[in-house]
Amino acid sequence: METLYIGYVAIGLGLIVVGAGLGIGRFAAAAAESIARQPSAAAQITGAVNLPLFLLEGVAILAEVFAFIVVLMGINAAAGG
């Protein structure tokens, strides 16, 4: 049962990474397309894209930390602690 539990957490971690990668990719693609259309606004576009990218990475990192905490709590509960 414990390996199944850790397997589900591993699937969750994979989904976190894939979701964050897709989100960052879409942001970067939209920014590159916007800069290609209007090169004079590159500084403003880059500045406007950076904050959501940082927030997206932060959410992904927090989700991974929570998943590891869930694993550690499950291992601790299985050990009887």
N, C-alpha and C positions, 0 to 999 in steps of 0.2 A: 504494500500500500504506500510505503514511503517513497519508493522509486516513481510510482505513478504521480504522486503529489509533486515531486521535484520535476518530473516531466512536464506537468502542466505549467509550472513556473517557467521552465525553459521555453515552452511555446509562447508564453506571455512576453518573455524578454525578447524573443525573436520578433513578435508583432510590434513591440515598442521600437525596436531598431528599424524595422522596415517602415513603420509609420513616420518616424522622425526623418528617415532618409528621403522618403517621398515628399514630405512637406518642405524640407530644405531644398530639394531639387526643383520643386515647383516655384518656390520663391526665387531661387537663383535664375531659373529660366525666364521668369517674368521680368526680373531686373535686367537681364542681358538683352531681352527683346526691347524693353523700354529704352535702354541706353542706345541700342542700335537705331531706334526710330528718332531719338532726340539726343544726340551726343552732347549738346550744350548743357543738358540737365543731369549729367552723370553724377555730379557731386550730391545733388538733392535726392536723386533716386537711390544712390548708395546709402545715404544717411537714413532714408525712410525705410530701407529694407533691413538694415542692420538690427534694429531693435526687435522686430518680430523673429528674426533668425536666432538671436540670443535667447529670447523667451522660449522658443521652440526647443532649443537645445537644453535649456534649463528644465523644462517639463520632462523631456526624455530622460535626463539624468536623475531627476527625482523619482520618476516611475521605476527606473532600474534599482535605485536605492530601496524603494518600498518593496520591490519584488525580492531583493536579497534579504530584507528584514523578515518578510513572510517565510522565506526558506529557513532562516535561522530560528524563528519562533517555532516552526514546524519540527525542526530537528530537536530543539530543546523540549518540546512537548512530547516527542516520541521517546526521548531519553528519560522522561519521568520528572523533569524539572520544571 
